[in-house]
């Protein structure tokens, strides 16, 4: 799964929690990409999802090696 796809999933999760909250349904846990996020309130869940999104963006901006050479 690419970084962009993960960010889109997090945005969809936040929208889903907010729309269900408007309908009177409180979602307190969510599964994204085999990760379970469980909090006491929907607002804490949204906050945690936003933190996760920020960390994914920060990780994507890091310089990663293009190649790895093994010498034996």
PDB file as gemmi writes it, atoms N, CA and C in Angstrom:
CRYST1    1.000    1.000    1.000  90.00  90.00  90.00 P 1                      
ATOM      1  N   UNK A   1       0.842  -1.169   0.000  1.00  0.00           N  
ATOM      2  CA  UNK A   1       0.000   0.000   0.000  1.00  0.00           C  
ATOM      3  C   UNK A   1       0.892   1.239   0.000  1.00  0.00           C  
ATOM      4  N   UNK A   2       0.590   2.164  -0.870  1.00  0.00           N  
ATOM      5  CA  UNK A   2       1.404   3.366  -0.985  1.00  0.00           C  
ATOM      6  C   UNK A   2       1.037   4.372   0.102  1.00  0.00           C  
ATOM      7  N   UNK A   3       1.888   5.353   0.244  1.00  0.00           N  
ATOM      8  CA  UNK A   3       1.663   6.396   1.239  1.00  0.00           C  
ATOM      9  C   UNK A   3       0.379   7.154   0.943  1.00  0.00           C  
ATOM     10  N   UNK A   4       0.154   7.449  -0.314  1.00  0.00           N  
ATOM     11  CA  UNK A   4      -1.044   8.203  -0.701  1.00  0.00           C  
ATOM     12  C   UNK A   4      -2.311   7.414  -0.376  1.00  0.00           C  
ATOM     13  N   UNK A   5      -2.278   6.117  -0.600  1.00  0.00           N  
ATOM     14  CA  UNK A   5      -3.439   5.283  -0.285  1.00  0.00           C  
ATOM     15  C   UNK A   5      -3.704   5.251   1.219  1.00  0.00           C  
ATOM     16  N   UNK A   6      -2.636   5.187   2.012  1.00  0.00           N  
ATOM     17  CA  UNK A   6      -2.806   5.203   3.472  1.00  0.00           C  
ATOM     18  C   UNK A   6      -3.408   6.518   3.942  1.00  0.00           C  
ATOM     19  N   UNK A   7      -2.933   7.623   3.371  1.00  0.00           N  
ATOM     20  CA  UNK A   7      -3.472   8.931   3.749  1.00  0.00           C  
ATOM     21  C   UNK A   7      -4.948   9.046   3.377  1.00  0.00           C  
ATOM     22  N   UNK A   8      -5.316   8.510   2.218  1.00  0.00           N  
ATOM     23  CA  UNK A   8      -6.716   8.537   1.806  1.00  0.00           C  
ATOM     24  C   UNK A   8      -7.581   7.685   2.730  1.00  0.00           C  
ATOM     25  N   UNK A   9      -7.062   6.539   3.164  1.00  0.00           N  
ATOM     26  CA  UNK A   9      -7.806   5.694   4.100  1.00  0.00           C  
ATOM     27  C   UNK A   9      -8.024   6.403   5.435  1.00  0.00           C  
ATOM     28  N   UNK A  10      -7.017   7.125   5.891  1.00  0.00           N  
ATOM     29  CA  UNK A  10      -7.149   7.857   7.154  1.00  0.00           C  
ATOM     30  C   UNK A  10      -8.177   8.974   7.002  1.00  0.00           C  
ATOM     31  N   UNK A  11      -8.147   9.689   5.868  1.00  0.00           N  
ATOM     32  CA  UNK A  11      -9.136  10.742   5.635  1.00  0.00           C  
ATOM     33  C   UNK A  11     -10.550  10.162   5.594  1.00  0.00           C  
ATOM     34  N   UNK A  12     -10.702   9.012   4.954  1.00  0.00           N  
ATOM     35  CA  UNK A  12     -12.016   8.363   4.900  1.00  0.00           C  
ATOM     36  C   UNK A  12     -12.469   7.927   6.290  1.00  0.00           C  
ATOM     37  N   UNK A  13     -11.532   7.451   7.103  1.00  0.00           N  
ATOM     38  CA  UNK A  13     -11.869   7.028   8.468  1.00  0.00           C  
ATOM     39  C   UNK A  13     -12.332   8.219   9.299  1.00  0.00           C  
ATOM     40  N   UNK A  14     -11.635   9.344   9.170  1.00  0.00           N  
ATOM     41  CA  UNK A  14     -12.026  10.549   9.914  1.00  0.00           C  
ATOM     42  C   UNK A  14     -13.421  11.007   9.475  1.00  0.00           C  
ATOM     43  N   UNK A  15     -13.659  11.016   8.160  1.00  0.00           N  
ATOM     44  CA  UNK A  15     -14.978  11.403   7.651  1.00  0.00           C  
ATOM     45  C   UNK A  15     -16.064  10.444   8.138  1.00  0.00           C  
ATOM     46  N   UNK A  16     -15.734   9.158   8.177  1.00  0.00           N  
ATOM     47  CA  UNK A  16     -16.698   8.153   8.627  1.00  0.00           C  
ATOM     48  C   UNK A  16     -17.052   8.352  10.102  1.00  0.00           C  
ATOM     49  N   UNK A  17     -16.055   8.596  10.926  1.00  0.00           N  
ATOM     50  CA  UNK A  17     -16.299   8.815  12.356  1.00  0.00           C  
ATOM     51  C   UNK A  17     -17.140  10.064  12.553  1.00  0.00           C  
ATOM     52  N   UNK A  18     -16.832  11.137  11.821  1.00  0.00           N  
ATOM     53  CA  UNK A  18     -17.595  12.382  11.961  1.00  0.00           C  
ATOM     54  C   UNK A  18     -19.039  12.240  11.483  1.00  0.00           C  
ATOM     55  N   UNK A  19     -19.238  11.554  10.348  1.00  0.00           N  
ATOM     56  CA  UNK A  19     -20.609  11.390   9.847  1.00  0.00           C  
ATOM     57  C   UNK A  19     -21.435  10.507  10.776  1.00  0.00           C  
ATOM     58  N   UNK A  20     -20.816   9.468  11.331  1.00  0.00           N  
ATOM     59  CA  UNK A  20     -21.545   8.627  12.278  1.00  0.00           C  
ATOM     60  C   UNK A  20     -21.828   9.372  13.576  1.00  0.00           C  
ATOM     61  N   UNK A  21     -20.924  10.247  13.969  1.00  0.00           N  
ATOM     62  CA  UNK A  21     -21.137  11.050  15.172  1.00  0.00           C  
ATOM     63  C   UNK A  21     -22.322  11.997  14.983  1.00  0.00           C  
ATOM     64  N   UNK A  22     -22.482  12.525  13.777  1.00  0.00           N  
ATOM     65  CA  UNK A  22     -23.625  13.390  13.489  1.00  0.00           C  
ATOM     66  C   UNK A  22     -24.934  12.606  13.552  1.00  0.00           C  
ATOM     67  N   UNK A  23     -24.875  11.314  13.216  1.00  0.00           N  
ATOM     68  CA  UNK A  23     -26.070  10.470  13.250  1.00  0.00           C  
ATOM     69  C   UNK A  23     -26.318   9.878  14.639  1.00  0.00           C  
ATOM     70  N   UNK A  24     -25.459  10.192  15.601  1.00  0.00           N  
ATOM     71  CA  UNK A  24     -25.641   9.709  16.962  1.00  0.00           C  
ATOM     72  C   UNK A  24     -24.942   8.396  17.254  1.00  0.00           C  
ATOM     73  N   UNK A  25     -24.095   7.936  16.345  1.00  0.00           N  
ATOM     74  CA  UNK A  25     -23.364   6.682  16.530  1.00  0.00           C  
ATOM     75  C   UNK A  25     -21.925   7.027  16.878  1.00  0.00           C  
ATOM     76  N   UNK A  26     -21.464   6.539  18.023  1.00  0.00           N  
ATOM     77  CA  UNK A  26     -20.092   6.815  18.447  1.00  0.00           C  
ATOM     78  C   UNK A  26     -19.186   5.640  18.069  1.00  0.00           C  
ATOM     79  N   UNK A  27     -18.182   5.909  17.251  1.00  0.00           N  
ATOM     80  CA  UNK A  27     -17.188   4.912  16.896  1.00  0.00           C  
ATOM     81  C   UNK A  27     -15.960   5.195  17.757  1.00  0.00           C  
ATOM     82  N   UNK A  28     -15.545   4.193  18.519  1.00  0.00           N  
ATOM     83  CA  UNK A  28     -14.417   4.385  19.429  1.00  0.00           C  
ATOM     84  C   UNK A  28     -13.203   3.569  19.037  1.00  0.00           C  
ATOM     85  N   UNK A  29     -13.345   2.696  18.024  1.00  0.00           N  
ATOM     86  CA  UNK A  29     -12.186   1.959  17.536  1.00  0.00           C  
ATOM     87  C   UNK A  29     -12.293   1.799  16.032  1.00  0.00           C  
ATOM     88  N   UNK A  30     -11.128   1.689  15.403  1.00  0.00           N  
ATOM     89  CA  UNK A  30     -11.079   1.640  13.949  1.00  0.00           C  
ATOM     90  C   UNK A  30      -9.903   0.776  13.525  1.00  0.00           C  
ATOM     91  N   UNK A  31     -10.073   0.061  12.428  1.00  0.00           N  
ATOM     92  CA  UNK A  31      -9.009  -0.758  11.855  1.00  0.00           C  
ATOM     93  C   UNK A  31      -8.579  -0.148  10.527  1.00  0.00           C  
ATOM     94  N   UNK A  32      -7.284   0.144  10.411  1.00  0.00           N  
ATOM     95  CA  UNK A  32      -6.720   0.647   9.158  1.00  0.00           C  
ATOM     96  C   UNK A  32      -5.433  -0.099   8.890  1.00  0.00           C  
ATOM     97  N   UNK A  33      -5.362  -0.741   7.750  1.00  0.00           N  
ATOM     98  CA  UNK A  33      -4.130  -1.397   7.307  1.00  0.00           C  
ATOM     99  C   UNK A  33      -3.570  -2.327   8.394  1.00  0.00           C  
ATOM    100  N   UNK A  34      -4.447  -3.169   8.951  1.00  0.00           N  
ATOM    101  CA  UNK A  34      -4.106  -4.135  10.005  1.00  0.00           C  
ATOM    102  C   UNK A  34      -3.648  -3.478  11.305  1.00  0.00           C  
ATOM    103  N   UNK A  35      -4.002  -2.231  11.515  1.00  0.00           N  
ATOM    104  CA  UNK A  35      -3.733  -1.539  12.772  1.00  0.00           C  
ATOM    105  C   UNK A  35      -5.060  -1.228  13.449  1.00  0.00           C  
ATOM    106  N   UNK A  36      -5.140  -1.544  14.732  1.00  0.00           N  
ATOM    107  CA  UNK A  36      -6.351  -1.257  15.494  1.00  0.00           C  
ATOM    108  C   UNK A  36      -6.100  -0.047  16.371  1.00  0.00           C  
ATOM    109  N   UNK A  37      -6.964   0.939  16.230  1.00  0.00           N  
ATOM    110  CA  UNK A  37      -6.887   2.140  17.050  1.00  0.00           C  
ATOM    111  C   UNK A  37      -8.138   2.160  17.919  1.00  0.00           C  
ATOM    112  N   UNK A  38      -7.956   2.158  19.224  1.00  0.00           N  
ATOM    113  CA  UNK A  38      -9.076   2.126  20.149  1.00  0.00           C  
ATOM    114  C   UNK A  38      -8.896   3.238  21.193  1.00  0.00           C  
ATOM    115  N   UNK A  39      -9.879   4.096  21.315  1.00  0.00           N  
ATOM    116  CA  UNK A  39      -9.830   5.216  22.257  1.00  0.00           C  
ATOM    117  C   UNK A  39     -11.126   5.298  23.042  1.00  0.00           C  
ATOM    118  N   UNK A  40     -11.157   6.164  24.062  1.00  0.00           N  
ATOM    119  CA  UNK A  40     -12.332   6.288  24.918  1.00  0.00           C  
ATOM    120  C   UNK A  40     -13.456   7.090  24.282  1.00  0.00           C  
ATOM    121  N   UNK A  41     -13.116   7.998  23.380  1.00  0.00           N  
ATOM    122  CA  UNK A  41     -14.157   8.809  22.749  1.00  0.00           C  
ATOM    123  C   UNK A  41     -13.828   8.982  21.263  1.00  0.00           C  
ATOM    124  N   UNK A  42     -14.830   9.337  20.474  1.00  0.00           N  
ATOM    125  CA  UNK A  42     -14.583   9.561  19.048  1.00  0.00           C  
ATOM    126  C   UNK A  42     -13.607  10.704  18.782  1.00  0.00           C  
ATOM    127  N   UNK A  43     -13.614  11.708  19.663  1.00  0.00           N  
ATOM    128  CA  UNK A  43     -12.707  12.835  19.468  1.00  0.00           C  
ATOM    129  C   UNK A  43     -11.250  12.432  19.687  1.00  0.00           C  
ATOM    130  N   UNK A  44     -11.016  11.556  20.656  1.00  0.00           N  
ATOM    131  CA  UNK A  44      -9.663  11.024  20.853  1.00  0.00           C  
ATOM    132  C   UNK A  44      -9.251  10.160  19.674  1.00  0.00           C  
ATOM    133  N   UNK A  45     -10.199   9.416  19.118  1.00  0.00           N  
ATOM    134  CA  UNK A  45      -9.923   8.589  17.945  1.00  0.00           C  
ATOM    135  C   UNK A  45      -9.529   9.459  16.754  1.00  0.00           C  
ATOM    136  N   UNK A  46     -10.254  10.534  16.532  1.00  0.00           N  
ATOM    137  CA  UNK A  46      -9.934  11.446  15.430  1.00  0.00           C  
ATOM    138  C   UNK A  46      -8.565  12.075  15.645  1.00  0.00           C  
ATOM    139  N   UNK A  47      -8.276  12.460  16.870  1.00  0.00           N  
ATOM    140  CA  UNK A  47      -6.976  13.035  17.186  1.00  0.00           C  
ATOM    141  C   UNK A  47      -5.856  12.043  16.897  1.00  0.00           C  
ATOM    142  N   UNK A  48      -6.057  10.789  17.275  1.00  0.00           N  
ATOM    143  CA  UNK A  48      -5.048   9.759  17.035  1.00  0.00           C  
ATOM    144  C   UNK A  48      -4.875   9.494  15.539  1.00  0.00           C  
ATOM    145  N   UNK A  49      -5.957   9.505  14.786  1.00  0.00           N  
ATOM    146  CA  UNK A  49      -5.873   9.319  13.337  1.00  0.00           C  
ATOM    147  C   UNK A  49      -5.096  10.465  12.690  1.00  0.00           C  
ATOM    148  N   UNK A  50      -5.310  11.676  13.167  1.00  0.00           N  
ATOM    149  CA  UNK A  50      -4.571  12.834  12.631  1.00  0.00           C  
ATOM    150  C   UNK A  50      -3.087  12.746  12.964  1.00  0.00           C  
ATOM    151  N   UNK A  51      -2.754  12.269  14.171  1.00  0.00           N  
ATOM    152  CA  UNK A  51      -1.350  12.069  14.527  1.00  0.00           C  
ATOM    153  C   UNK A  51      -0.714  11.021  13.620  1.00  0.00           C  
ATOM    154  N   UNK A  52      -1.463   9.957  13.368  1.00  0.00           N  
ATOM    155  CA  UNK A  52      -0.969   8.888  12.501  1.00  0.00           C  
ATOM    156  C   UNK A  52      -0.720   9.417  11.086  1.00  0.00           C  
ATOM    157  N   UNK A  53      -1.616  10.244  10.607  1.00  0.00           N  
ATOM    158  CA  UNK A  53      -1.474  10.838   9.279  1.00  0.00           C  
ATOM    159  C   UNK A  53      -0.230  11.723   9.214  1.00  0.00           C  
ATOM    160  N   UNK A  54      -0.012  12.506  10.270  1.00  0.00           N  
ATOM    161  CA  UNK A  54       1.156  13.389  10.314  1.00  0.00           C  
ATOM    162  C   UNK A  54       2.449  12.578  10.309  1.00  0.00           C  
ATOM    163  N   UNK A  55       2.487  11.485  11.058  1.00  0.00           N  
ATOM    164  CA  UNK A  55       3.683  10.639  11.108  1.00  0.00           C  
ATOM    165  C   UNK A  55       3.944   9.955   9.770  1.00  0.00           C  
ATOM    166  N   UNK A  56       2.895   9.541   9.089  1.00  0.00           N  
ATOM    167  CA  UNK A  56       3.066   8.914   7.771  1.00  0.00           C  
ATOM    168  C   UNK A  56       3.639   9.919   6.785  1.00  0.00           C  
ATOM    169  N   UNK A  57       3.143  11.160   6.834  1.00  0.00           N  
ATOM    170  CA  UNK A  57       3.675  12.202   5.952  1.00  0.00           C  
ATOM    171  C   UNK A  57       5.141  12.488   6.263  1.00  0.00           C  
ATOM    172  N   UNK A  58       5.468  12.545   7.559  1.00  0.00           N  
ATOM    173  CA  UNK A  58       6.840  12.820   7.957  1.00  0.00           C  
ATOM    174  C   UNK A  58       7.770  11.691   7.517  1.00  0.00           C  
ATOM    175  N   UNK A  59       7.318  10.460   7.635  1.00  0.00           N  
ATOM    176  CA  UNK A  59       8.112   9.316   7.223  1.00  0.00           C  
ATOM    177  C   UNK A  59       8.313   9.294   5.707  1.00  0.00           C  
ATOM    178  N   UNK A  60       7.307   9.737   4.969  1.00  0.00           N  
ATOM    179  CA  UNK A  60       7.405   9.741   3.503  1.00  0.00           C  
ATOM    180  C   UNK A  60       8.409  10.783   3.021  1.00  0.00           C  
ATOM    181  N   UNK A  61       8.611  11.846   3.788  1.00  0.00           N  
ATOM    182  CA  UNK A  61       9.520  12.910   3.381  1.00  0.00           C  
ATOM    183  C   UNK A  61      10.979  12.622   3.717  1.00  0.00           C  
ATOM    184  N   UNK A  62      11.242  11.575   4.483  1.00  0.00           N  
ATOM    185  CA  UNK A  62      12.613  11.241   4.837  1.00  0.00           C  
ATOM    186  C   UNK A  62      13.357  10.710   3.610  1.00  0.00           C  
ATOM    187  N   UNK A  63      14.653  10.977   3.593  1.00  0.00           N  
ATOM    188  CA  UNK A  63      15.482  10.436   2.521  1.00  0.00           C  
ATOM    189  C   UNK A  63      15.738   8.957   2.792  1.00  0.00           C  
ATOM    190  N   UNK A  64      15.339   8.143   1.858  1.00  0.00           N  
ATOM    191  CA  UNK A  64      15.535   6.711   1.997  1.00  0.00           C  
ATOM    192  C   UNK A  64      16.540   6.255   0.952  1.00  0.00           C  
ATOM    193  N   UNK A  65      17.339   5.275   1.283  1.00  0.00           N  
ATOM    194  CA  UNK A  65      18.333   4.808   0.313  1.00  0.00           C  
ATOM    195  C   UNK A  65      17.650   4.181  -0.906  1.00  0.00           C  
ATOM    196  N   UNK A  66      18.212   4.471  -2.070  1.00  0.00           N  
ATOM    197  CA  UNK A  66      17.665   3.920  -3.302  1.00  0.00           C  
ATOM    198  C   UNK A  66      18.165   2.502  -3.539  1.00  0.00           C  
ATOM    199  N   UNK A  67      19.381   2.233  -3.060  1.00  0.00           N  
ATOM    200  CA  UNK A  67      19.986   0.925  -3.248  1.00  0.00           C  
ATOM    201  C   UNK A  67      20.720   0.508  -1.986  1.00  0.00           C  
ATOM    202  N   UNK A  68      20.858  -0.779  -1.839  1.00  0.00           N  
ATOM    203  CA  UNK A  68      21.658  -1.301  -0.750  1.00  0.00           C  
ATOM    204  C   UNK A  68      22.679  -2.265  -1.370  1.00  0.00           C  
ATOM    205  N   UNK A  69      23.931  -2.048  -1.065  1.00  0.00           N  
ATOM    206  CA  UNK A  69      24.980  -2.923  -1.577  1.00  0.00           C  
ATOM    207  C   UNK A  69      25.492  -3.799  -0.450  1.00  0.00           C  
ATOM    208  N   UNK A  70      25.575  -5.078  -0.732  1.00  0.00           N  
ATOM    209  CA  UNK A  70      26.148  -6.021   0.221  1.00  0.00           C  
ATOM    210  C   UNK A  70      27.490  -6.479  -0.308  1.00  0.00           C  
ATOM    211  N   UNK A  71      28.508  -6.371   0.496  1.00  0.00           N  
ATOM    212  CA  UNK A  71      29.827  -6.822   0.125  1.00  0.00           C  
ATOM    213  C   UNK A  71      30.223  -7.993   1.027  1.00  0.00           C  
ATOM    214  N   UNK A  72      30.638  -9.070   0.415  1.00  0.00           N  
ATOM    215  CA  UNK A  72      31.067 -10.241   1.169  1.00  0.00           C  
ATOM    216  C   UNK A  72      32.503 -10.534   0.904  1.00  0.00           C  
TER     217      UNK A  72                                                      
END                                                                             
